[in-house]
Amino acid sequence: MSTKTISLVLLIIGAVLLVLSLFADLIGIGSYPGMHSSQIAGILMGAVLLALGVYFRFTKATLKK
């Protein structure tokens, strides 16, 4: 897979995970009202994946096979 494809996948997965974690209670997938550890972990993971996707997308980084 090319770097562009990997970056796009990371961007999409990161954004979806971040939004789902942020709005879990509003969507109805939260176990109880308020922020708890699984939501915070999802937010952090989504943000990291999103940042990696942006990094690979807008830099000349190459992934070695």
FIKOLTOR-531414 format. One record per residue (C-alpha): residue number from 0; x, y, z. Coordinates in steps of 0.02 Angstrom, whole numbers, padded with zeros to 5 digits, always signed. Layout:
N
+-----+--------+--------+--------+
!  nr !   east !  north !     up !
+-----+--------+--------+--------+
! NUM !      X !      Y !      Z !
...
+-----+--------+--------+--------+
***
This chain:
65
+-----+--------+--------+--------+
!  nr !   east !  north !     up !
+-----+--------+--------+--------+
!   0 ! +00000 ! +00000 ! +00000 !
!   1 ! +00059 ! +00174 ! -00036 !
!   2 ! +00087 ! +00308 ! +00095 !
!   3 ! -00061 ! +00407 ! +00027 !
!   4 ! -00178 ! +00259 ! +00052 !
!   5 ! -00116 ! +00224 ! +00227 !
!   6 ! -00131 ! +00406 ! +00275 !
!   7 ! -00310 ! +00413 ! +00210 !
!   8 ! -00358 ! +00257 ! +00309 !
!   9 ! -00278 ! +00328 ! +00467 !
!  10 ! -00369 ! +00494 ! +00442 !
!  11 ! -00539 ! +00411 ! +00420 !
!  12 ! -00521 ! +00287 ! +00564 !
!  13 ! -00450 ! +00421 ! +00679 !
!  14 ! -00588 ! +00545 ! +00640 !
!  15 ! -00728 ! +00416 ! +00661 !
!  16 ! -00656 ! +00352 ! +00825 !
!  17 ! -00633 ! +00528 ! +00891 !
!  18 ! -00810 ! +00584 ! +00848 !
!  19 ! -00890 ! +00424 ! +00914 !
!  20 ! -00794 ! +00439 ! +01077 !
!  21 ! -00835 ! +00623 ! +01099 !
!  22 ! -01021 ! +00602 ! +01066 !
!  23 ! -01048 ! +00427 ! +01137 !
!  24 ! -01176 ! +00486 ! +01265 !
!  25 ! -01274 ! +00589 ! +01138 !
!  26 ! -01275 ! +00446 ! +01012 !
!  27 ! -01331 ! +00322 ! +01145 !
!  28 ! -01181 ! +00206 ! +01146 !
!  29 ! -01113 ! +00268 ! +01313 !
!  30 ! -01137 ! +00153 ! +01462 !
!  31 ! -01180 ! +00295 ! +01581 !
!  32 ! -01183 ! +00485 ! +01572 !
!  33 ! -01020 ! +00580 ! +01586 !
!  34 ! -00843 ! +00551 ! +01527 !
!  35 ! -00763 ! +00390 ! +01583 !
!  36 ! -00602 ! +00296 ! +01547 !
!  37 ! -00656 ! +00206 ! +01389 !
!  38 ! -00715 ! +00369 ! +01310 !
!  39 ! -00553 ! +00456 ! +01356 !
!  40 ! -00452 ! +00311 ! +01284 !
!  41 ! -00553 ! +00320 ! +01123 !
!  42 ! -00526 ! +00507 ! +01111 !
!  43 ! -00338 ! +00489 ! +01136 !
!  44 ! -00324 ! +00345 ! +01012 !
!  45 ! -00428 ! +00436 ! +00883 !
!  46 ! -00323 ! +00594 ! +00903 !
!  47 ! -00160 ! +00497 ! +00884 !
!  48 ! -00221 ! +00406 ! +00728 !
!  49 ! -00285 ! +00569 ! +00655 !
!  50 ! -00118 ! +00655 ! +00690 !
!  51 ! -00022 ! +00511 ! +00609 !
!  52 ! -00134 ! +00519 ! +00457 !
!  53 ! -00105 ! +00706 ! +00440 !
!  54 ! +00082 ! +00681 ! +00462 !
!  55 ! +00093 ! +00548 ! +00327 !
!  56 ! -00023 ! +00645 ! +00212 !
!  57 ! +00067 ! +00812 ! +00215 !
!  58 ! +00250 ! +00762 ! +00234 !
!  59 ! +00369 ! +00667 ! +00124 !
!  60 ! +00375 ! +00522 ! +00248 !
!  61 ! +00395 ! +00352 ! +00170 !
!  62 ! +00351 ! +00185 ! +00245 !
!  63 ! +00479 ! +00047 ! +00217 !
!  64 ! +00421 ! -00127 ! +00177 !
+-----+--------+--------+--------+
***
